[in-house]
Amino acid sequence: MTVWDDLVGQERVSEQLTAAARDADALVTAAAADTPPPGASKMTHAWLFTGPPGAGVTRTARAFAAALQCVSPDRALGGVPGCGFCDGCHTALVGTHADVSTVAAVGSQILVEDMRDTVRKSFTSPANGRWQIILVEDAERLNEKSANAVLKAVEEPAPRTVWLLCAPSIEDVLPTIRSRCRHLNLSTPSVDAVADMLVRREGIEPDVAAAAARATQGHVDRARRLATDPAARARRAAVLKLPQRVEEVGGALKAAQELVDAASEDAKQLAEEVDGKETEELKAALGAAQGGRMPRGTAGVMKDLEDKQKRRRTRTQRDSLDLALTDLTAFYRDVLALQLGSRIALANTDAEDALERLARAGTPEATLRRIEAIAACREALDRNVAPLLAVEAMTMALRAG
């Protein structure tokens, strides 16, 4: 099973990347043999992957990184780079390859401090891989300083360095950066394609896979989580009950508090899973004595890690809230579809009774105002408005209709 098999509904993009990976392999092979490089090449030093949430933008970039690092013997015999099982592919996919550096936003922005070491590394030759690859998962979160650092590196890259930038849309990236990248735009995979992937790759029962794919409208990662995680299904069910709880002021405010508390609990669980391990690994690297006593001069490093973990918890809470708001938007979209007599398939068939009741009780205009209230809440969270304040304003607006 190759690295390309994970790309659901992206056949066109897979073909382009496969061709580029072949040419990249030819370039490295020619350099190793000290022979002239091939003339025309589909490979370039900087790529920009864009697409709507759930399209698999980061997954596609990582699959390409694995194909570039592929060391399968079949590749040398003319096979497609990206076998999926060699050491180069495996370590690139799981994030442990020495020559694949990943940058993701810890908080709301990628700071220049987060990019400095990575930019410096981009000017070095690969340690043991075929390419030095820099994967920026949240290129839209680069602030002015960090974006300028990336721009300088992309303008004059090292011969064997490749930049892979991921963003929701091309407009989210500075014009000066995107003009130096080859752009690939992914589309949302069909519900059927996602359901088929869940059956084939995850062993999910067809009816469960179809329900998860339909509920998430083709969002691959959310569909996988919904199909495999009972807790995720329970949280979604609680969110879909919210429209029926906001008819009174007290119910609206209580629903807002519970939504924020659930997001905080998600962030806390992630912190418990990640932060402890991360802290212990850093202490060991810094030479902590038995009993946890740290050597002199390491307090600043530990404080930097604590700050990073705090920013990550804040972002995780906001991401969890945004996921709930996405589910809520899909619910009201179904209400609107029923009110307008649309023939589009409902996403939330498991809540059809509630959808029909709200559709009968309101008007399309009121439903649109509710959808706008949810969008306003998401924008407020992006501007770092206090989560409880933003969600309370939304639930009161949902009540008013």
Disulfide bonds with the S-S distance in Angstrom:
none
